[in-house]
Amino acid sequence: MNKLSDEEKYRLLNLSSQVASVYPSLLRLEELIFAQAKRTPNAISVQDNTVQWTYSELQEKIKLYTRHLCSIKHTGIIAIVLDRR
């Protein structure tokens, strides 16, 4: 049984195209995450069936991986492969 009018369906389905997010173009992804962690450290940032991290926890993971990558002696590109499940 369909309780929505055609107009209501159209508005709901096209709502995401009307939402605008403005990101500072000069900030890197980790800078945006760190800023969000400062504002809402306990809010959920990443979640799937097996793991859930707050912005504070995600920030710590980023710092850990950054320290590890910076300790590697390299002269080229480092590839990072993640399981997308």
Protein Blocks (a to p, Z undefined) as FASTA:
>chain_A
ZZbdfklmmmmmmmmmmpccdddfkbcfklmmmmmmmmmmmbcfbdcfkbccdfklmmmm
mmmmmmmmmmpccfbdcdddddfZZ
